Amino acid sequence: MTSDLRGSQSPQRLVFIVGLTIGLSILGDSYLYGNLPIEAENLGIALPLVGVLLSANRLVRLVSNTWASSLFERWGPRKPFLAATVLALITTSLYGVGWGFAVFLLARMGWGIAWSALRQGGYQAVWAAGQHGKGRMMGLLWGMIRLGSAVSVVFGGYLRDLWGYRAGVLGILCLSALAVPAAASIGWPAEAQRVSPSKQSFWEGWRETLKSERGRRLLLAASLNSLFEGILIATASLFLARRLGTFDFLSGLGIRIGTIN
């Protein structure tokens, strides 16, 4: 694709395609939150370790967010964003191989790195919209991303209810594979490639955030939100499974816990 064609995309089209790409890439992560807690025993993973797996990607991002920013500064958005979709696809495939906790942990850490780059690409697409369109473009971006999560929970969960956990992973993997050509087709305009170089180190960024009262309050609010959201999402499937068991909600259609959680 030539640079002229890449630069001709409108901001709304750019954000739509970038959001769609991220929404496809996030399918595997969203599938895990609803299904890993109730499948842990079958996968040979102790239930207490499920929390470690589901949080590993968030812990990695404390460092990988800085890495992603540096890569985008050096290479622009195209190569890191495309590489992130490939890494996300690899991590999703590893969720279904059943090679134990260690491989699962590496996959979750890999997803954390991929998500840092995917989100950075999403924000750079939004920045290309200009000052007056950023709010609307941010809503479009996250709407597409969360639509991907919703599709994963329903579609992947339904496959899991019908044919088992690995069938769900395979179905999600096939959809996620579409993220790679989608990322390759994105036309990044010059505005989206402008990243202000930052000389701050990882720890300097934290010190800057904690220096002001507003920064500390925002950090606390975001941390509490992530904490309670993570607890709710990770335990909802277990709660429903213990309450409802294998009850078939629509007789003959196979709609059970995996679909509704």
KEMAR-803503 format. One record per residue (C-alpha): chain; x negated, y negated, z. Coordinates in pm, 1 decimal, decimal comma, always signed. Each point is the difference from the previous one (the first is absolute). Layout:
# KEMAR-803503
<A <X Y Z>>,
...
# end
This chain:
# KEMAR-803503
<A <+0,0 +0,0 +0,0>>,
<A <-143,9 -335,0 -96,4>>,
<A <-48,3 -285,3 +239,9>>,
<A <+253,4 -211,7 -196,3>>,
<A <+270,8 +260,0 +48,7>>,
<A <-85,8 +45,8 +364,6>>,
<A <+18,4 -372,4 +60,2>>,
<A <+339,8 -36,9 -173,5>>,
<A <+208,4 +171,0 +269,2>>,
<A <+243,8 -222,2 +187,7>>,
<A <-43,6 -19,1 +381,7>>,
<A <+331,0 +179,4 +58,5>>,
<A <-87,8 +283,5 -237,1>>,
<A <-345,0 +29,0 +155,5>>,
<A <+137,4 +24,8 +353,7>>,
<A <+268,0 +246,8 -113,7>>,
<A <-253,0 +237,3 -158,4>>,
<A <-244,6 -33,5 +289,0>>,
<A <+282,2 +63,6 +250,3>>,
<A <+117,6 +298,2 -203,3>>,
<A <-353,8 +140,1 -4,8>>,
<A <-38,6 -36,6 +375,5>>,
<A <+348,5 +145,7 +52,4>>,
<A <-103,5 +309,0 -196,5>>,
<A <-329,7 +27,9 +187,7>>,
<A <+163,8 -19,9 +343,4>>,
<A <+229,9 +298,1 -62,8>>,
<A <-233,2 +251,8 +163,9>>,
<A <-48,5 -207,6 +314,0>>,
<A <+374,0 -56,1 +42,2>>,
<A <+69,4 +369,9 -52,1>>,
<A <-233,1 +92,8 +284,4>>,
<A <+164,6 -216,5 +264,2>>,
<A <+328,7 +181,5 -36,0>>,
<A <-123,4 +352,6 -62,5>>,
<A <-340,0 +57,5 +162,2>>,
<A <+131,9 +0,6 +360,4>>,
<A <+248,8 +279,1 -77,3>>,
<A <-243,1 +196,2 -219,0>>,
<A <-312,2 -29,5 +216,2>>,
<A <+26,4 +350,4 +144,5>>,
<A <+33,4 +155,5 -345,9>>,
<A <-306,9 -192,3 -114,8>>,
<A <-209,0 +117,5 +296,1>>,
<A <-16,2 -346,4 +157,4>>,
<A <+68,0 -46,0 +371,8>>,
<A <+283,6 -244,8 +61,6>>,
<A <-212,3 -245,2 +206,8>>,
<A <-237,8 -29,1 -298,1>>,
<A <+284,0 -119,9 -224,1>>,
<A <-20,7 -336,5 +171,3>>,
<A <-371,7 -13,6 -75,0>>,
<A <+63,5 +73,3 -368,3>>,
<A <+280,1 -251,7 -37,7>>,
<A <-203,9 -275,3 +164,9>>,
<A <-339,8 +73,2 -157,8>>,
<A <+73,0 -204,8 -310,5>>,
<A <+93,0 -304,0 +210,0>>,
<A <-319,7 +20,9 +202,9>>,
<A <-211,4 +28,8 -313,8>>,
<A <+159,1 -315,4 -138,9>>,
<A <-154,8 -204,0 +280,7>>,
<A <-321,7 +39,0 -197,7>>,
<A <+115,6 +81,8 -353,0>>,
<A <+197,6 -324,1 -37,1>>,
<A <-331,5 -184,8 +3,1>>,
<A <-149,3 +246,6 -248,6>>,
<A <+292,8 -44,1 -236,1>>,
<A <-30,8 -377,1 +8,4>>,
<A <-370,2 +22,6 -81,4>>,
<A <+65,0 +235,4 -294,0>>,
<A <+265,1 -229,8 -142,8>>,
<A <-235,2 -296,1 +35,2>>,
<A <-272,8 +180,0 -189,5>>,
<A <+191,1 +198,9 -265,0>>,
<A <+331,6 -179,3 -32,8>>,
<A <+332,1 +179,5 +53,9>>,
<A <+10,4 +240,5 -294,1>>,
<A <-263,6 +260,5 +90,7>>,
<A <+56,8 +17,4 +379,4>>,
<A <+377,7 +11,4 -43,2>>,
<A <-19,3 +278,8 -257,5>>,
<A <-248,1 +193,7 +215,4>>,
<A <+236,2 -34,2 +297,2>>,
<A <+284,4 +166,6 -192,9>>,
<A <-229,1 +291,9 -86,5>>,
<A <-110,4 +32,4 +363,6>>,
<A <+363,5 -11,1 +114,9>>,
<A <+83,9 +279,4 -242,8>>,
<A <-287,6 +213,1 +130,0>>,
<A <+107,4 -48,5 +361,8>>,
<A <+358,5 +95,1 -83,7>>,
<A <-118,7 +322,0 -165,1>>,
<A <-199,7 +88,6 +311,4>>,
<A <+313,1 -20,8 +215,0>>,
<A <+126,6 +318,1 -162,0>>,
<A <-306,5 +224,9 -11,3>>,
<A <+21,6 +114,9 +362,8>>,
<A <-372,5 -10,5 +75,3>>,
<A <+38,8 -99,5 +361,1>>,
<A <-31,2 -304,3 +219,5>>,
<A <-343,3 -119,0 -116,0>>,
<A <+98,5 -24,9 -368,3>>,
<A <+328,6 -160,4 +96,0>>,
<A <-187,4 -257,7 +207,2>>,
<A <-233,4 -82,7 -288,4>>,
<A <+300,8 -39,0 -228,5>>,
<A <+165,8 -238,6 +243,9>>,
<A <-317,3 -206,1 +29,9>>,
<A <-25,4 -6,6 -378,5>>,
<A <+355,5 -125,7 -20,2>>,
<A <-85,0 -279,9 +243,7>>,
<A <-278,2 -116,0 -231,8>>,
<A <+227,7 +26,8 -304,2>>,
<A <+275,3 -197,7 +171,3>>,
<A <-240,4 -284,3 +83,0>>,
<A <-82,4 -39,2 -368,9>>,
<A <+360,0 +44,0 -115,5>>,
<A <+127,8 -265,8 +238,5>>,
<A <-281,4 -236,9 -96,1>>,
<A <+100,8 +42,8 -364,1>>,
<A <+362,0 -68,4 +89,6>>,
<A <-87,7 -324,5 +174,9>>,
<A <-217,2 -115,6 -287,7>>,
<A <+288,1 +60,2 -239,1>>,
<A <+220,5 -215,5 +223,1>>,
<A <-261,5 -277,0 +13,2>>,
<A <+14,7 -21,8 -379,8>>,
<A <+361,7 -119,7 +25,5>>,
<A <-102,7 -344,9 +121,1>>,
<A <+103,9 -192,5 +309,9>>,
<A <+371,7 -18,5 -78,9>>,
<A <+54,7 +365,5 -85,4>>,
<A <-192,8 +182,1 +270,6>>,
<A <+292,3 +64,1 +234,6>>,
<A <+215,8 +151,4 -272,7>>,
<A <-289,5 +201,1 -139,8>>,
<A <-88,5 +132,6 +347,2>>,
<A <+358,1 +119,9 +39,4>>,
<A <-13,8 +170,5 -339,7>>,
<A <-332,4 +166,6 +84,5>>,
<A <+111,9 +145,7 +332,2>>,
<A <+341,2 +89,3 -136,9>>,
<A <-166,1 +222,3 -261,1>>,
<A <-236,2 +150,7 +258,3>>,
<A <+278,4 +85,6 +245,7>>,
<A <+211,7 +136,6 -283,2>>,
<A <-282,4 +245,1 -60,3>>,
<A <+7,8 +99,5 +366,7>>,
<A <+376,7 +53,5 -14,6>>,
<A <-25,8 +215,0 -313,0>>,
<A <-272,0 +208,8 +163,6>>,
<A <+201,8 +63,4 +314,9>>,
<A <+315,1 +104,4 -188,8>>,
<A <-147,0 +178,3 -302,4>>,
<A <-293,7 +162,8 +180,0>>,
<A <+213,5 +91,3 +298,1>>,
<A <+261,3 +160,8 -223,5>>,
<A <-263,2 +209,6 -177,4>>,
<A <-135,8 +104,3 +337,5>>,
<A <+349,3 +103,8 +115,0>>,
<A <+51,8 +209,6 -312,7>>,
<A <-338,5 +161,3 -57,9>>,
<A <-233,1 -93,2 +286,9>>,
<A <-265,0 -251,5 +95,2>>,
<A <-244,0 +67,5 -285,4>>,
<A <+275,5 -30,6 -260,9>>,
<A <+68,9 -344,5 +139,9>>,
<A <-367,7 -93,9 -24,8>>,
<A <-13,8 +124,6 -359,5>>,
<A <+305,8 -201,4 -99,8>>,
<A <-140,2 -313,3 +164,8>>,
<A <-337,9 +61,5 -162,6>>,
<A <+155,2 +10,1 -347,1>>,
<A <+167,7 -335,0 +57,4>>,
<A <-311,8 -152,5 +156,1>>,
<A <-204,5 +95,1 -306,1>>,
<A <+192,6 -266,7 -192,7>>,
<A <-176,5 -264,9 +210,2>>,
<A <-330,0 +53,7 -183,3>>,
<A <+120,8 -90,8 -352,5>>,
<A <+212,1 -277,2 +151,4>>,
<A <-309,8 -150,5 +164,2>>,
<A <-198,9 +37,3 -321,3>>,
<A <+266,8 -194,2 -191,5>>,
<A <+1,0 -303,6 +229,9>>,
<A <-102,6 -326,2 -160,1>>,
<A <-175,9 -195,2 +273,7>>,
<A <+3,4 -374,2 -80,7>>,
<A <-287,0 -228,3 +95,1>>,
<A <+197,4 -135,6 +297,7>>,
<A <+23,6 +345,7 +156,3>>,
<A <-375,4 +50,7 -28,0>>,
<A <-94,8 -301,0 +205,2>>,
<A <-104,3 +107,9 +345,9>>,
<A <-173,7 -251,6 +220,4>>,
<A <-329,2 +154,1 +111,1>>,
<A <-15,7 +48,2 +374,3>>,
<A <-318,3 +6,5 +201,2>>,
<A <+177,6 +125,4 +312,6>>,
<A <-92,3 +338,5 +137,6>>,
<A <+255,2 +242,9 +139,7>>,
<A <-57,1 -114,9 +359,0>>,
<A <-3,4 -368,0 -93,2>>,
<A <+345,6 +42,7 -149,5>>,
<A <+128,0 +146,6 +325,8>>,
<A <-160,4 -278,3 +204,4>>,
<A <+158,7 -261,5 -225,0>>,
<A <+341,1 +161,0 +44,1>>,
<A <-28,6 +24,2 +378,2>>,
<A <-132,3 -352,9 +40,8>>,
<A <+337,4 -174,3 -28,0>>,
<A <+317,1 +53,3 +203,5>>,
<A <+205,6 +40,0 -317,6>>,
<A <-238,4 +262,5 -135,2>>,
<A <+15,4 +202,5 +321,1>>,
<A <+379,3 -11,1 +8,2>>,
<A <+32,7 +103,5 -363,3>>,
<A <-245,9 +284,3 +51,7>>,
<A <+189,3 +120,6 +307,5>>,
<A <+337,0 -17,1 -177,3>>,
<A <-132,1 +187,6 -303,6>>,
<A <-162,0 +263,8 +221,8>>,
<A <+319,4 +60,9 +198,1>>,
<A <+203,8 +18,8 -318,2>>,
<A <-235,1 +257,6 -149,8>>,
<A <-7,9 +195,4 +326,0>>,
<A <+374,8 +40,1 +39,5>>,
<A <+60,6 +46,4 -372,0>>,
<A <-259,3 +278,9 -7,4>>,
<A <+149,2 +171,8 +304,0>>,
<A <+352,4 -14,2 -144,0>>,
<A <-92,9 +124,0 -346,5>>,
<A <-227,7 +277,2 +125,1>>,
<A <+246,1 +140,4 +254,8>>,
<A <+334,4 -42,2 -178,1>>,
<A <-35,4 +322,8 -197,2>>,
<A <-83,0 +202,0 +311,0>>,
<A <+295,1 -148,7 +185,7>>,
<A <+240,8 +78,5 -284,4>>,
<A <-142,5 +348,9 -51,2>>,
<A <+51,9 +89,7 +365,2>>,
<A <+347,7 -149,7 +8,4>>,
<A <+131,9 +129,1 -331,6>>,
<A <-219,3 +298,4 -81,1>>,
<A <+51,3 +140,6 -349,9>>,
<A <+355,4 -124,1 -36,8>>,
<A <+98,7 -49,3 -367,8>>,
<A <+173,3 -338,1 -23,6>>,
<A <+150,2 +57,7 -345,3>>,
<A <+68,2 +368,4 -35,1>>,
<A <-184,9 +155,5 -289,5>>,
<A <-207,9 -308,7 -85,3>>,
<A <-281,0 +69,0 +248,2>>,
<A <+10,6 -344,4 +161,7>>,
<A <-158,7 +48,1 +341,9>>,
<A <-250,4 -170,9 +229,4>>,
<A <-263,4 -70,4 -263,4>>,
<A <+245,7 -199,5 -211,4>>,
<A <+168,5 -209,2 +268,1>>,
<A <-297,9 -94,1 +216,9>>,
# end
